[in-house]
Amino acid sequence: MIKKLLLLSVVALGCQTTSLKAQDFNKYFTENTLRINCIFGGNANEQHIFVDNMNSIPGWYGRKTRLGEFPVEGNAQFEMRDHKTGKVIYRNSLSTLFQEWQTYDEARTSNKSFENVIL
């Protein structure tokens, strides 16, 4: 029993070390955050996303581990990929007020837009 537990611990540690090497924050990112100001608009049947502006702000406001995994499932997901290899280097999800509004009766008969910030 002790040998099995020890073997399992060694295997788990090996997997953990491998995933840490695969997710090197410093290889792809700096200690800055990209702020994207955008507008989600439309109605119950359609959605449009308009980028208002983007800028870099000092400090990193995200996670530094498990960068290629979704931390939680939101209504929308986005991912960044390495241009040369196509490898996913960052994934995140979000839920917006617009997407909640789309479920209301008002969204069946009118259009609306909501500002949103993505970091």
Secondary structure, 3 states (H helix, E strand, C coil): CHHHHHHHHHHHHHHHHHHHHHCCHHHHCCCEEEEEEEEEEECCCCEEEEEEEEEEEECCCCCCCCCCCCCCCCCEEEEEECCCCCCEEEEEEECCHHHHHCCCHHHHCCCEEEEEEEC
